[in-house]
């Protein structure tokens, strides 16, 4: 490779992505319709509303909850959720004695079928660094104070294994149906950086 | 391998700074990057470990200074070249085309 003048990539990331997409299209390695469908799917159809349904079902049906905690992947599939980045799922339950928190220190592994794509802070260096070394301080930054007598467990996700938190059902929700319960469940509560507030 | 991506327990990286009402994507190029990654991954040209290895091979300072989807961009360019799907010259030509298109 003598005397090859290297072209530098465009400094504007948007142009560099455009170049890559156009090259992949030209080579027939991707199709425009597929790209648009993928964006539609992950921007609008797959998100924490899926996980909220799983949580609401677990709160409403003790047998379902038992299946979910014993073997989460098939239990989640019962509600129609599964696939990429959720092939092997574990659900960890928050109780009066244990609070669970999810992280991926090495990368950004996250349970896409139930929570959608991860927020920026989950993928960024500060959370990945600190969730394992000072989880209570991180939780305080999210406005969550965990009592000293409650154990905090931090789960480090991998490419092969993804976690989801089953938050504690708030008091005063005994009369609510699954849809009403699901509406209370936030993305952050299923990562473990928030508690579910009552109705 | 260990490296800059192995961030667990590292000090000095600052507060978490969650964004309220965060959108799924923050720019159109993030949508496009997400889609081309997912589409090429689904085709089986490379596997997730190869994709992650290319991210983990980024220069440490660049890794920390760039965002998630910029990591994806870096990695996908690299794995497609490594897998012989296109070569560096073709990628450079594509860069020149978009830059020229923008200037026109």
Interface residues (C-beta under 8 A of the other chain):
Chain A: X6 X7 X8 X9 X10 X12 X13 X14 X15 X16 X17 X18 X19 X20 X21 X22 X23 X24 X27 X29 X30 X31 X34 X35 X36 X38 X39 X42 X43 X47 X84 X103 X105 X106 X107 X108 X116 X117 X119 X120 X121 X123 X124 X125 X126 X127 X128 X129 X130 X132 X133 X138 X141 X142 X156 X159 X188 X193
Chain B: X5 X6 X7 X8 X9 X10 X11 X13 X14 X15 X16 X17 X18 X19 X22 X24 X25 X26 X27 X28 X29 X31 X32 X33 X34 X35 X36 X38 X39 X40 X43 X45 X48 X49 X52 X55 X64 X67 X68 X70 X73 X76 X77 X80 X85 X86 X90 X91 X92 X93 X94 X95 X96 X97 X98 X99 X102
